[in-house]
Amino acid sequence: MPVFKDFYFESTTGNNTIHALRCDPDTEPRGIVQIAHGIAEYVARYKDFMSFLAENGFIAVGNDHLGHGGSVKNPAEKGHFADDKGWDYVVGDMHKLYETMHSEHPELPYILFGHSMGSFLTRTFIINYPELLNACILSGTGHQGKALLTGGVVMSTLVKKIKGPRHIADGLNNVAFGSYNNGYENPKTAFDWLNRDPAEVQKYIDDPDCGFVCTAALYNDMMKGISFITSPSNIAKMRKDLPVYFMSGGADPVGENGKGVNKAYNAFLSAGMKDVMIRIYPEGRHEMLNEINKKDVYNDILNWINSKI
């Protein structure tokens, strides 16, 4: 049986301790899959997927980003990266975890999996560190237009300046997520957009470490981060032969029901990326790893990884 282990390391902030979780196979490992989770959740939500990876010979590992899960040491840190440059710190922590795992197993193929906000962080990672990975998986991502992003940066910068970086930004949260249920008939909860499994949605709602409102600084960090990764000059910095797998639900509002995912896919191709695949699951919502067809999704990911390593 795969074995889970918690561990901790110092954040690149120099002031925080980052919680990480790994799951090791009971056979000789074939590779490492590092997970970057989304906003207002934490890496232990991926335990079922991590077990699946370990059962198929992969070390699965991930950390709780600053302000999330076990990386929160006091309530004032929840939903907050840093007063300034938080995005850089979070990507730096992902890189620090990579260095730890890669130094332990330098011979193993290394795959980075990012979901939602984690996919935006992952896209930043492959721009900043183009030579490190053997493959990359982007789950529940999107590709917002320049005008929309500019407005988001301006608005969040203003709220951060007026209210302070640690202000719990309900208004920005509503702008970012408030319309996500609009595409569904008779939604029963505020989080129906996550997936079609009512039990999974309820688990998210009942979990105090999920679905919380973040700070003005974090939303500002995220808007700036998404602006960074959608810039053609930055996309051009990615390694051209890096295998990239886009996966998303066809009814995922984050990816504009597939349109935004296709925009990202085409932006990668336009930048000269040579090995890019896209899979859109009809009717699937935001969290394909928790969807009603998640076992098929798991196997599709495994088959893709196996084809690349």
MINUMI-248760 format. One line per field, with one value per residue: residue number from 1; x, y, z of N, C-alpha, C in turn; residue in one letter. Coordinates in Angstrom, 2 decimals. Layout:
MINUMI-248760
num: [NUM;...]
nx: [X;...]
ny: [Y;...]
nz: [Z;...]
cax: [X;...]
cay: [Y;...]
caz: [Z;...]
cx: [X;...]
cy: [Y;...]
cz: [Z;...]
residuo: [a;...]
END
This chain:
MINUMI-248760
num: [1;2;3;4;5;6;7;8;9;10;11;12;13;14;15;16;17;18;19;20;21;22;23;24;25;26;27;28;29;30;31;32;33;34;35;36;37;38;39;40;41;42;43;44;45;46;47;48;49;50;51;52;53;54;55;56;57;58;59;60;61;62;63;64;65;66;67;68;69;70;71;72;73;74;75;76;77;78;79;80;81;82;83;84;85;86;87;88;89;90;91;92;93;94;95;96;97;98;99;100;101;102;103;104;105;106;107;108;109;110;111;112;113;114;115;116;117;118;119;120;121;122;123;124;125;126;127;128;129;130;131;132;133;134;135;136;137;138;139;140;141;142;143;144;145;146;147;148;149;150;151;152;153;154;155;156;157;158;159;160;161;162;163;164;165;166;167;168;169;170;171;172;173;174;175;176;177;178;179;180;181;182;183;184;185;186;187;188;189;190;191;192;193;194;195;196;197;198;199;200;201;202;203;204;205;206;207;208;209;210;211;212;213;214;215;216;217;218;219;220;221;222;223;224;225;226;227;228;229;230;231;232;233;234;235;236;237;238;239;240;241;242;243;244;245;246;247;248;249;250;251;252;253;254;255;256;257;258;259;260;261;262;263;264;265;266;267;268;269;270;271;272;273;274;275;276;277;278;279;280;281;282;283;284;285;286;287;288;289;290;291;292;293;294;295;296;297;298;299;300;301;302;303;304;305;306;307;308;309]
nx: [0.84;0.47;2.30;1.70;3.28;3.87;5.70;7.89;9.13;11.23;9.77;10.29;9.86;11.20;10.02;8.02;6.65;6.35;3.95;4.11;3.16;3.67;3.39;4.44;5.26;5.05;6.86;9.80;10.28;8.98;8.87;8.31;5.57;4.62;2.30;0.39;-1.88;-5.20;-6.79;-7.91;-8.00;-6.27;-3.38;-3.91;-6.45;-6.06;-5.47;-6.61;-6.05;-3.28;-2.72;-3.51;-1.56;0.74;0.20;0.65;3.33;4.53;6.09;4.14;3.72;3.26;2.81;1.23;0.24;1.41;-0.60;-2.54;-4.08;-2.00;0.10;-0.61;-0.13;-1.22;-4.47;-4.50;-2.94;-4.35;-5.45;-3.68;-0.85;1.54;2.44;3.57;4.75;3.84;3.14;5.56;6.90;5.34;5.66;8.38;8.48;7.35;9.40;11.43;10.49;10.58;13.40;14.17;12.94;13.94;16.68;16.79;16.01;17.49;17.53;14.98;12.12;10.38;7.33;5.07;2.01;-0.66;-3.51;-6.23;-5.83;-3.38;-2.62;-2.06;0.09;1.81;2.19;3.61;5.88;7.00;7.76;9.62;11.45;12.46;13.93;13.68;11.65;10.15;7.64;4.36;1.24;-1.82;-4.58;-7.96;-7.50;-7.23;-7.50;-7.49;-8.58;-6.64;-7.73;-9.64;-7.98;-6.28;-8.11;-8.75;-6.29;-5.95;-8.21;-7.85;-5.40;-6.08;-7.94;-6.24;-4.45;-6.10;-7.59;-5.72;-3.19;-3.91;-6.60;-9.70;-11.06;-13.99;-15.47;-13.73;-13.51;-16.12;-16.31;-14.44;-15.43;-18.20;-20.01;-19.87;-21.72;-23.69;-24.15;-25.51;-28.46;-30.73;-28.89;-27.82;-26.11;-23.60;-21.34;-21.68;-20.44;-18.03;-17.96;-19.88;-20.62;-22.57;-21.86;-19.10;-19.03;-20.39;-18.60;-16.52;-17.80;-18.30;-15.79;-13.60;-11.20;-11.50;-12.84;-12.76;-12.60;-10.11;-7.25;-6.85;-4.29;-3.61;-5.47;-4.66;-2.03;-2.65;-4.03;-1.98;-0.20;-1.59;-1.71;1.01;1.51;-0.01;1.12;2.51;5.31;6.34;5.29;6.77;9.17;9.08;10.24;10.57;10.21;8.91;6.61;3.17;0.05;-3.18;-6.11;-9.57;-12.94;-15.81;-17.82;-16.74;-16.48;-14.16;-12.44;-13.95;-15.91;-14.39;-13.48;-11.54;-9.52;-8.83;-7.85;-5.51;-4.14;-3.80;-2.23;0.11;0.86;1.27;3.52;5.41;5.54;6.04;4.89;2.02;-1.05;-4.60;-7.48;-10.86;-13.49;-16.75;-19.48;-18.20;-17.14;-15.34;-13.45;-11.99;-10.69;-12.33;-14.68;-17.66;-16.78;-14.20;-12.34;-11.85;-10.64;-8.34;-7.02;-6.63;-4.78;-2.64;-2.03;-1.18;1.09;2.68;3.16;4.95;7.22]
ny: [-1.21;2.27;4.84;7.63;10.70;13.46;16.51;19.34;22.55;25.48;28.47;30.48;33.06;33.39;33.69;31.93;28.62;25.87;23.43;20.12;17.21;13.83;10.87;7.67;5.02;1.40;0.08;0.20;3.55;5.17;7.71;11.20;13.06;16.24;18.26;21.19;22.93;24.52;27.77;28.55;25.92;22.79;20.58;17.97;17.37;16.04;13.43;10.96;10.90;11.06;8.61;6.90;7.55;6.70;3.97;3.28;3.53;6.02;8.65;10.82;14.19;17.27;20.71;22.78;25.92;29.20;30.62;28.67;25.56;23.34;25.10;27.34;29.04;30.77;32.29;34.79;34.51;33.10;32.63;34.44;35.34;37.05;40.40;41.77;40.76;38.15;36.11;35.43;34.35;32.05;30.55;30.25;28.60;26.27;25.65;25.17;22.85;21.17;21.08;19.74;17.19;16.38;16.30;14.14;12.07;12.17;10.84;10.33;10.87;14.00;15.42;18.12;18.95;21.12;22.63;24.77;27.81;26.79;25.86;28.23;29.08;26.99;27.46;29.81;28.77;27.14;29.06;30.55;28.57;26.92;24.61;22.46;20.44;17.28;16.92;18.45;19.16;20.75;21.59;22.60;25.23;28.59;31.43;34.49;37.58;40.52;43.08;42.50;41.41;43.58;45.35;43.84;43.83;46.57;47.14;45.38;46.28;48.83;48.28;46.93;48.99;50.94;49.56;47.95;45.34;42.97;42.94;41.28;40.37;40.51;41.70;41.59;38.84;38.16;39.34;37.78;35.12;35.11;34.78;32.20;30.10;30.68;29.43;27.07;25.09;25.62;25.63;24.15;24.84;27.30;26.41;24.68;24.76;23.51;20.62;17.76;15.99;15.70;14.93;15.38;18.14;18.95;18.09;19.88;22.30;21.86;21.83;23.63;24.59;25.12;27.08;29.64;33.26;35.26;37.50;40.99;41.39;38.81;38.35;40.40;39.56;37.23;38.21;39.71;37.63;36.02;37.82;37.90;35.27;35.15;36.84;37.13;37.41;36.28;33.67;32.76;32.12;29.57;26.15;24.68;21.98;20.86;18.56;19.19;18.95;19.86;19.78;19.79;20.61;20.68;22.28;24.11;27.05;28.53;28.05;29.15;27.41;25.74;27.44;29.30;27.54;26.48;28.83;29.19;26.86;27.29;29.59;28.52;26.85;28.80;29.97;28.21;25.77;22.30;19.90;19.55;18.78;18.66;18.05;18.09;17.50;16.69;18.29;18.16;19.78;22.10;20.75;18.20;16.03;15.32;14.66;12.94;11.07;10.49;8.39;7.63;9.98;9.98;7.73;8.61;10.66;9.17;7.50;9.42;10.48;8.15;7.86;9.86;9.51]
nz: [0.00;-0.75;0.99;3.02;3.88;5.95;5.74;6.32;5.22;5.00;3.91;0.95;1.71;4.06;6.47;6.98;7.45;5.36;4.68;3.48;1.57;0.86;-1.14;-1.32;-3.57;-3.12;-4.56;-6.69;-7.57;-10.54;-11.40;-10.58;-9.48;-8.99;-7.28;-7.65;-5.89;-6.00;-5.43;-2.14;-1.07;-0.40;-0.33;0.62;-0.25;-2.55;-2.08;-2.93;-5.67;-5.49;-4.24;-6.29;-8.23;-6.86;-6.64;-9.20;-9.48;-9.09;-7.23;-5.47;-4.72;-2.95;-1.95;0.56;-0.38;0.60;3.13;3.03;4.00;5.83;5.92;7.21;10.11;11.95;12.35;11.04;8.81;6.95;3.66;2.58;0.78;0.84;1.86;-0.26;-3.50;-3.41;-5.25;-6.46;-4.27;-3.77;-6.13;-5.87;-3.61;-4.67;-6.43;-4.60;-3.36;-5.57;-5.92;-3.58;-3.91;-6.40;-5.93;-4.26;-5.92;-8.57;-10.97;-11.84;-13.99;-14.00;-13.27;-13.36;-11.98;-12.16;-10.77;-11.51;-9.87;-9.23;-11.73;-13.03;-11.51;-12.12;-14.84;-14.64;-13.43;-15.48;-17.23;-15.78;-15.03;-17.31;-18.03;-16.28;-16.02;-17.05;-18.03;-18.10;-16.62;-17.00;-15.32;-15.34;-16.23;-17.68;-19.94;-19.83;-21.35;-22.32;-21.67;-19.68;-17.71;-17.18;-16.05;-13.77;-12.42;-11.92;-10.31;-8.08;-7.16;-6.32;-4.24;-2.50;-1.87;-0.66;1.34;2.49;2.40;3.74;3.93;4.01;1.15;0.15;-1.92;-4.18;-4.32;-5.00;-7.51;-8.86;-8.62;-8.42;-10.54;-11.39;-11.13;-12.89;-15.33;-14.94;-14.51;-11.92;-9.55;-6.50;-4.47;-3.57;-4.73;-6.85;-9.29;-9.06;-9.37;-10.57;-8.61;-5.90;-3.29;-3.15;-3.54;-1.22;0.74;0.29;0.96;3.67;4.73;6.66;5.70;3.09;0.38;1.46;1.76;0.29;0.78;-0.17;-1.20;-2.11;-4.21;-5.87;-6.38;-7.82;-10.09;-11.28;-11.71;-13.57;-15.67;-16.27;-17.23;-19.52;-21.29;-24.47;-24.84;-22.55;-22.65;-24.77;-23.60;-22.62;-22.65;-25.76;-26.41;-24.29;-23.04;-22.78;-21.22;-21.52;-19.63;-19.06;-17.96;-20.05;-19.17;-17.47;-15.75;-15.22;-17.31;-19.30;-20.35;-21.96;-23.98;-23.09;-22.39;-24.85;-25.97;-24.46;-25.16;-27.95;-27.80;-26.77;-28.89;-30.84;-29.84;-30.52;-29.22;-29.22;-28.41;-27.45;-25.91;-25.78;-23.83;-23.53;-21.41;-22.06;-20.49;-18.05;-15.04;-12.98;-11.29;-12.41;-11.30;-9.24;-10.36;-11.61;-13.38;-12.63;-12.46;-15.08;-15.89;-14.28;-15.39;-18.01;-17.57;-16.50;-18.71;-20.53;-19.21;-19.12;-21.84;-22.28;-20.76]
cax: [0.00;1.21;2.46;1.70;4.17;3.89;6.98;7.85;10.35;11.14;9.32;11.20;9.65;12.09;9.24;6.91;6.94;5.45;3.58;4.09;2.66;4.12;2.87;5.45;4.85;5.76;7.78;10.80;9.53;9.21;8.87;7.77;4.52;4.41;0.97;0.16;-3.33;-5.87;-7.08;-8.85;-8.02;-4.98;-2.90;-4.49;-7.65;-5.63;-4.96;-7.08;-5.26;-1.91;-2.68;-3.56;-0.24;1.69;-0.11;1.19;4.77;5.03;6.07;3.27;4.11;2.76;2.83;0.19;0.77;1.29;-1.97;-3.44;-3.88;-1.05;1.09;-1.17;0.22;-2.18;-5.61;-4.25;-2.23;-5.22;-5.83;-2.73;0.50;2.48;2.00;4.06;5.48;3.39;3.16;6.95;7.21;4.66;6.38;9.67;8.27;7.20;10.74;12.18;10.03;11.18;14.82;14.25;12.58;14.84;18.00;16.63;15.89;17.84;17.40;13.57;11.36;9.68;6.12;4.37;0.56;-1.25;-4.96;-6.86;-4.77;-2.14;-2.22;-1.44;1.40;2.61;2.58;4.69;7.04;7.64;8.38;10.79;12.38;12.08;14.72;13.68;10.63;9.99;6.28;3.55;-0.21;-2.57;-5.97;-8.87;-6.84;-7.95;-6.64;-8.30;-8.15;-5.80;-8.55;-10.21;-6.90;-5.85;-9.14;-8.59;-5.08;-6.21;-9.19;-7.27;-4.35;-6.77;-8.46;-5.07;-3.89;-7.05;-8.02;-4.58;-2.95;-4.51;-8.06;-10.44;-11.65;-15.25;-15.84;-12.89;-13.87;-17.37;-16.01;-13.70;-16.13;-19.64;-20.85;-19.51;-22.87;-24.73;-24.37;-26.15;-29.87;-31.11;-27.79;-28.29;-25.15;-22.76;-20.15;-22.05;-19.53;-16.82;-18.12;-21.26;-20.84;-23.07;-21.14;-17.81;-19.32;-20.72;-17.35;-15.81;-18.54;-18.17;-14.38;-13.22;-9.99;-11.87;-13.86;-12.66;-12.29;-8.70;-6.94;-6.68;-2.96;-3.59;-6.17;-3.78;-0.97;-3.16;-4.29;-0.68;0.36;-2.26;-1.23;2.36;1.55;-0.71;1.93;3.20;6.76;6.66;4.98;7.88;10.32;8.94;11.04;9.70;9.94;8.28;5.26;2.15;-1.28;-4.30;-7.32;-10.58;-14.33;-16.49;-18.73;-15.93;-16.49;-12.81;-11.92;-14.99;-16.52;-13.45;-12.95;-10.31;-8.50;-8.39;-7.02;-4.20;-3.56;-3.37;-1.13;1.30;1.25;1.78;4.86;6.33;5.56;5.97;4.24;0.91;-2.29;-5.74;-8.63;-12.01;-14.50;-18.09;-20.31;-17.37;-17.02;-13.99;-12.54;-12.12;-10.21;-13.41;-15.89;-18.32;-16.00;-12.81;-11.44;-11.44;-9.72;-7.08;-6.36;-6.18;-3.55;-1.60;-1.65;-0.41;2.41;3.42;3.57;5.98;8.43]
cay: [0.00;3.54;5.42;9.09;11.29;14.92;17.12;20.80;23.25;26.93;29.19;31.47;34.33;33.44;33.90;30.97;27.20;25.29;22.02;19.32;15.85;12.94;9.50;6.85;3.67;0.33;-0.49;1.17;4.62;5.38;9.13;12.06;13.99;17.30;18.86;22.57;23.01;25.76;28.76;28.18;24.47;22.35;19.43;16.69;17.08;15.25;12.15;9.84;10.96;10.74;7.16;6.30;7.72;5.83;2.59;3.08;3.62;7.39;9.42;11.98;15.14;18.63;21.53;23.78;27.24;30.19;31.00;27.55;24.28;23.21;26.18;28.44;28.85;31.52;32.65;36.00;34.14;32.34;33.32;35.52;34.92;38.00;41.77;42.09;39.72;36.83;35.12;35.00;33.47;30.76;29.82;29.91;27.44;25.12;25.33;24.61;21.47;20.46;20.85;18.71;15.88;16.03;15.94;12.81;11.11;12.94;10.02;10.10;11.90;14.90;15.99;19.09;19.01;22.29;22.77;26.07;28.76;26.01;25.78;29.52;29.03;26.06;28.14;30.72;27.92;26.67;30.24;30.91;27.44;26.15;23.41;21.50;19.40;16.35;17.07;19.40;18.96;21.94;21.21;23.68;26.52;29.52;32.38;35.69;38.63;41.57;44.15;41.98;41.28;44.93;45.83;43.11;44.31;47.93;47.08;44.74;47.18;49.91;47.75;46.65;50.27;51.65;48.74;47.26;44.05;41.85;43.09;40.13;41.09;39.90;42.28;41.00;37.43;38.07;39.64;36.66;33.83;35.25;34.41;30.86;29.18;31.20;28.57;25.81;25.19;25.34;25.23;23.94;25.45;28.33;25.77;23.65;24.85;22.71;19.33;17.26;15.02;16.47;14.57;16.08;19.57;19.15;17.95;21.16;23.30;21.55;21.88;25.02;24.96;25.29;28.04;30.89;34.48;35.60;38.91;41.86;41.15;37.55;38.54;41.24;38.67;36.31;38.97;40.01;36.36;35.61;38.75;37.47;34.02;35.30;37.71;36.35;37.43;35.31;32.33;32.42;31.67;28.16;25.23;24.33;20.55;20.38;18.03;19.86;18.35;20.65;19.00;20.67;20.27;21.49;23.20;24.74;28.50;29.10;27.95;29.64;26.24;25.22;28.49;29.84;26.49;26.46;30.03;28.90;25.83;27.94;30.50;27.68;26.45;29.99;30.23;27.20;24.55;21.20;18.70;20.04;18.04;19.21;17.16;18.72;16.49;17.27;18.40;18.21;21.11;22.63;19.79;16.91;14.96;14.96;14.52;11.63;10.18;10.78;7.25;7.77;11.12;9.48;6.85;9.42;11.33;8.15;7.09;10.50;10.50;6.98;8.07;10.89;9.17]
caz: [0.00;-0.74;2.32;3.06;4.88;6.04;6.09;6.31;4.82;5.16;2.72;0.38;2.41;5.21;7.69;7.04;7.29;4.37;4.87;2.26;1.72;-0.21;-1.13;-2.00;-3.96;-2.41;-5.52;-7.14;-8.25;-11.97;-11.67;-9.52;-9.89;-8.00;-7.43;-7.18;-5.69;-6.35;-4.40;-1.07;-0.81;0.13;-1.09;1.08;-1.04;-3.71;-1.58;-3.75;-6.90;-5.11;-4.03;-7.63;-8.84;-6.15;-7.02;-10.54;-9.47;-9.02;-6.00;-5.59;-3.68;-3.15;-0.73;0.77;-0.65;1.66;3.44;2.77;4.65;6.93;5.91;8.02;11.52;12.76;11.50;10.26;7.58;6.05;2.44;2.32;0.41;1.44;1.60;-1.60;-4.25;-2.95;-6.35;-6.61;-3.14;-3.92;-7.19;-5.28;-2.74;-5.57;-6.92;-3.47;-3.22;-6.71;-5.65;-2.55;-4.46;-7.50;-5.38;-3.69;-7.03;-9.77;-12.17;-12.18;-14.71;-13.07;-13.88;-12.52;-12.21;-11.51;-10.94;-11.29;-9.56;-9.34;-13.15;-13.35;-10.87;-12.91;-16.08;-14.24;-13.16;-16.72;-17.84;-14.97;-14.93;-18.51;-18.29;-15.18;-16.01;-18.17;-18.55;-17.33;-16.77;-16.61;-15.06;-14.98;-16.47;-18.54;-20.64;-19.87;-22.27;-21.75;-21.09;-18.44;-16.74;-16.79;-15.11;-12.51;-11.74;-11.43;-9.22;-6.90;-6.66;-5.63;-2.98;-1.65;-1.42;0.22;2.48;3.06;1.75;4.47;3.93;3.47;0.01;-0.31;-3.20;-5.22;-4.41;-5.73;-8.91;-9.43;-8.60;-8.19;-11.70;-11.87;-11.15;-13.78;-16.50;-14.57;-14.12;-10.53;-8.65;-5.13;-3.56;-4.20;-5.30;-7.83;-10.43;-8.84;-10.06;-10.60;-7.53;-4.76;-2.07;-3.20;-3.33;0.19;1.50;0.12;1.73;5.10;5.12;7.00;4.97;1.68;0.01;2.22;1.00;0.46;1.02;-1.33;-1.76;-2.85;-5.48;-6.67;-6.83;-8.83;-11.31;-11.88;-12.15;-14.80;-16.70;-16.61;-18.01;-20.80;-22.14;-25.50;-24.66;-21.49;-23.18;-25.66;-22.81;-22.26;-23.47;-26.89;-26.49;-23.06;-23.23;-21.97;-21.34;-21.02;-19.36;-18.48;-18.20;-21.06;-18.49;-16.42;-15.98;-15.16;-18.67;-20.22;-20.99;-22.96;-24.88;-22.52;-22.45;-26.24;-26.18;-23.89;-26.04;-29.20;-27.46;-26.64;-30.24;-31.53;-29.30;-31.04;-28.42;-30.18;-27.88;-26.63;-26.09;-25.06;-23.68;-22.89;-21.06;-22.18;-19.27;-16.86;-14.44;-12.73;-10.66;-13.08;-10.41;-8.32;-11.15;-11.57;-14.24;-12.25;-12.71;-16.48;-15.93;-13.71;-16.35;-19.14;-17.12;-16.41;-20.06;-21.14;-18.57;-19.58;-23.22;-22.33;-20.01]
cx: [0.87;1.22;2.51;2.63;4.08;5.32;6.88;9.18;10.13;10.74;10.39;10.96;10.68;11.37;8.14;7.44;5.89;5.22;3.56;3.66;3.19;3.51;3.82;4.89;5.59;6.64;8.82;10.10;9.97;9.30;8.30;6.73;4.30;3.11;0.95;-1.35;-3.87;-6.09;-8.09;-9.08;-6.62;-4.65;-3.51;-5.82;-7.33;-5.16;-5.38;-6.27;-3.80;-1.74;-2.67;-2.20;0.77;1.46;0.41;2.66;5.36;5.05;5.19;3.56;3.50;2.84;1.58;0.82;0.66;-0.17;-2.99;-3.06;-2.91;0.06;0.61;-0.87;-0.65;-3.27;-5.37;-3.56;-3.15;-5.64;-4.90;-1.38;1.53;1.96;2.40;4.79;5.09;3.47;4.57;7.35;6.59;5.32;7.75;9.57;8.08;8.57;11.59;11.78;10.60;12.63;15.02;14.01;13.54;16.22;17.96;16.62;16.23;17.64;15.96;12.98;10.51;8.54;5.48;2.92;0.00;-2.73;-5.41;-5.80;-3.41;-1.68;-1.57;-0.04;2.35;3.07;3.67;5.99;7.75;8.16;9.68;11.88;12.15;12.78;14.50;12.77;10.70;8.61;5.48;2.08;-0.93;-4.04;-6.79;-8.25;-7.72;-6.97;-7.43;-7.70;-7.44;-6.62;-9.13;-9.15;-6.40;-6.83;-9.02;-7.39;-5.33;-7.13;-8.57;-6.13;-4.96;-7.30;-7.32;-4.51;-4.80;-7.34;-6.85;-4.42;-3.64;-6.04;-8.72;-11.38;-12.88;-15.65;-15.04;-13.21;-15.15;-17.18;-15.35;-14.56;-17.65;-20.53;-20.69;-20.67;-23.90;-25.07;-25.11;-27.61;-30.04;-29.95;-28.28;-27.36;-24.38;-21.56;-20.50;-21.10;-18.28;-16.88;-19.56;-21.57;-21.28;-22.31;-19.79;-17.99;-19.60;-19.50;-16.54;-16.47;-18.33;-16.75;-13.98;-11.97;-10.24;-12.87;-13.83;-12.33;-10.87;-8.49;-6.79;-5.34;-2.93;-4.30;-5.34;-2.62;-1.45;-3.44;-2.99;-0.03;-0.26;-1.87;0.16;2.34;0.84;0.03;2.68;4.72;7.19;6.39;6.14;9.09;10.24;9.78;10.15;9.35;9.31;6.88;4.27;0.79;-2.31;-5.49;-8.32;-11.97;-14.95;-17.52;-18.03;-15.89;-15.11;-12.18;-12.92;-15.58;-15.68;-12.82;-11.62;-9.17;-7.94;-7.53;-5.61;-3.45;-3.00;-2.23;0.18;1.79;1.86;3.19;5.88;6.45;5.23;5.15;3.14;-0.35;-3.39;-6.86;-9.71;-13.07;-15.89;-18.85;-19.48;-17.25;-15.57;-13.01;-12.69;-11.60;-11.26;-14.73;-16.45;-17.61;-14.51;-11.86;-10.96;-10.41;-8.35;-6.32;-5.88;-4.87;-2.39;-1.11;-0.81;1.00;3.26;3.93;4.72;7.27;8.97]
cy: [1.26;4.15;6.95;9.58;12.81;15.38;18.63;21.37;24.75;27.57;30.14;32.86;34.51;33.56;32.87;29.55;26.59;23.81;21.32;17.89;15.02;11.56;8.66;5.50;2.62;-0.48;0.57;2.27;4.80;6.85;9.88;12.98;14.98;18.02;20.27;22.77;24.39;26.68;28.20;26.68;24.07;20.98;18.10;16.37;16.17;13.85;10.96;9.76;10.59;9.23;6.42;6.40;6.78;4.36;2.25;3.45;5.01;7.91;10.64;12.92;16.50;19.39;22.40;25.15;28.14;30.56;29.90;26.32;24.31;24.23;27.41;28.16;29.68;32.04;33.87;35.70;33.50;33.19;34.45;34.94;35.76;39.40;42.23;40.89;38.31;35.76;34.55;34.05;32.08;29.92;29.39;28.70;26.17;24.68;24.69;23.15;20.62;20.11;19.74;17.32;15.45;15.63;14.55;11.73;11.81;12.17;9.90;11.22;12.71;15.59;16.95;19.17;20.21;22.40;24.19;27.14;28.06;25.85;27.09;29.61;28.12;26.69;29.20;29.94;27.53;27.83;30.57;29.84;26.49;24.81;22.27;20.29;18.48;16.42;17.95;19.17;20.16;21.59;22.44;25.05;27.40;30.48;33.67;36.74;39.76;42.66;43.73;41.89;42.64;45.53;45.16;43.56;45.68;47.91;46.50;45.58;48.31;49.45;47.49;47.94;50.94;50.86;48.05;45.87;42.87;41.96;41.85;40.68;40.38;40.41;41.69;39.53;37.26;38.36;38.44;35.41;33.92;34.79;32.96;29.87;29.55;30.27;27.29;26.04;24.79;24.85;25.16;24.57;26.53;27.72;24.64;23.64;23.99;21.37;18.86;16.25;15.78;16.17;15.29;17.57;19.84;19.01;19.25;22.23;23.10;21.69;23.33;25.50;25.08;26.43;29.36;32.06;34.91;37.11;39.68;41.60;39.87;37.71;39.40;40.42;37.78;37.02;39.31;38.74;35.90;36.54;38.33;36.26;34.13;36.25;36.87;36.31;36.47;33.87;31.84;31.89;30.20;27.29;24.60;22.85;19.98;19.82;18.68;19.26;19.27;19.72;19.87;20.12;21.21;22.44;23.84;26.25;29.14;29.11;28.38;28.50;25.71;26.28;29.03;28.83;26.39;27.68;29.79;27.89;26.45;28.93;29.72;27.26;27.62;30.35;29.19;25.95;23.36;20.01;19.11;19.27;18.71;18.18;17.91;17.65;17.13;17.19;18.42;19.63;21.38;21.60;18.42;15.75;14.52;14.73;13.10;10.61;10.26;9.62;7.26;8.89;10.71;8.66;7.59;10.14;10.34;7.74;8.16;10.57;9.35;7.17;9.06;10.51;7.80]
cz: [0.00;0.66;2.20;4.17;4.79;6.32;5.88;5.80;4.94;3.84;2.22;0.96;3.53;6.53;7.89;6.90;6.37;4.68;3.51;2.59;0.55;-0.03;-1.97;-2.39;-3.16;-3.36;-5.87;-7.93;-9.70;-12.32;-10.48;-10.13;-8.75;-8.31;-6.86;-7.10;-6.04;-5.17;-3.40;-0.97;-0.33;-0.47;-0.65;0.40;-2.23;-3.31;-2.44;-5.05;-6.61;-4.88;-5.37;-8.31;-8.20;-6.50;-8.41;-10.64;-9.35;-7.58;-6.27;-4.43;-3.98;-1.85;-0.65;0.55;0.58;1.87;3.27;3.60;5.81;6.94;6.67;9.49;12.47;11.82;10.62;8.93;6.54;4.84;2.05;1.95;1.15;1.13;0.19;-2.19;-3.83;-4.02;-6.52;-5.48;-3.33;-5.01;-6.68;-4.35;-3.56;-6.10;-5.82;-3.24;-4.36;-6.41;-4.62;-3.13;-5.55;-7.00;-4.75;-4.77;-8.35;-11.07;-12.67;-13.02;-13.73;-13.81;-12.89;-12.95;-11.46;-11.82;-10.63;-11.02;-9.63;-10.78;-13.58;-12.73;-11.65;-14.21;-15.81;-14.06;-14.47;-17.57;-17.11;-14.94;-16.12;-18.67;-17.31;-15.37;-17.23;-18.79;-17.59;-17.65;-16.20;-16.53;-14.70;-15.16;-17.35;-19.18;-20.86;-20.80;-21.55;-21.06;-19.74;-17.35;-16.26;-15.79;-13.76;-11.72;-11.14;-10.21;-7.95;-6.31;-5.85;-4.27;-2.00;-1.06;-0.40;1.50;3.19;2.46;2.43;4.60;3.30;2.40;-0.55;-1.69;-4.35;-5.41;-5.23;-7.22;-9.58;-9.60;-8.59;-9.32;-12.11;-11.91;-12.21;-14.95;-16.20;-14.16;-12.66;-9.64;-7.21;-4.08;-4.31;-4.92;-6.27;-9.03;-10.28;-9.57;-9.91;-9.50;-6.28;-3.46;-2.01;-2.96;-1.85;1.07;1.45;0.99;3.23;5.63;5.42;6.27;3.47;1.52;0.75;1.29;1.33;0.60;-0.29;-2.00;-2.58;-4.19;-6.43;-7.23;-7.98;-10.15;-12.05;-12.43;-13.46;-15.96;-17.20;-17.55;-19.35;-21.75;-23.18;-25.32;-23.56;-21.94;-24.05;-24.91;-22.42;-23.19;-24.54;-26.96;-25.21;-23.36;-22.25;-22.27;-20.70;-20.80;-18.63;-18.75;-19.23;-20.47;-17.29;-16.66;-15.93;-16.55;-19.72;-21.05;-22.15;-23.83;-24.38;-22.56;-23.87;-26.58;-25.65;-24.76;-27.32;-28.97;-27.33;-28.03;-31.00;-31.07;-29.75;-30.20;-29.31;-29.72;-26.90;-26.96;-25.28;-25.00;-22.90;-22.65;-21.13;-20.85;-17.98;-16.35;-14.05;-12.21;-11.32;-12.23;-9.40;-9.05;-11.08;-12.45;-13.91;-12.53;-14.16;-16.62;-15.40;-14.75;-17.58;-18.80;-17.09;-17.79;-20.75;-20.55;-19.09;-21.01;-23.35;-21.62;-20.41]
residuo: [m;p;v;f;k;d;f;y;f;e;s;t;t;g;n;n;t;i;h;a;l;r;c;d;p;d;t;e;p;r;g;i;v;q;i;a;h;g;i;a;e;y;v;a;r;y;k;d;f;m;s;f;l;a;e;n;g;f;i;a;v;g;n;d;h;l;g;h;g;g;s;v;k;n;p;a;e;k;g;h;f;a;d;d;k;g;w;d;y;v;v;g;d;m;h;k;l;y;e;t;m;h;s;e;h;p;e;l;p;y;i;l;f;g;h;s;m;g;s;f;l;t;r;t;f;i;i;n;y;p;e;l;l;n;a;c;i;l;s;g;t;g;h;q;g;k;a;l;l;t;g;g;v;v;m;s;t;l;v;k;k;i;k;g;p;r;h;i;a;d;g;l;n;n;v;a;f;g;s;y;n;n;g;y;e;n;p;k;t;a;f;d;w;l;n;r;d;p;a;e;v;q;k;y;i;d;d;p;d;c;g;f;v;c;t;a;a;l;y;n;d;m;m;k;g;i;s;f;i;t;s;p;s;n;i;a;k;m;r;k;d;l;p;v;y;f;m;s;g;g;a;d;p;v;g;e;n;g;k;g;v;n;k;a;y;n;a;f;l;s;a;g;m;k;d;v;m;i;r;i;y;p;e;g;r;h;e;m;l;n;e;i;n;k;k;d;v;y;n;d;i;l;n;w;i;n;s;k;i]
END
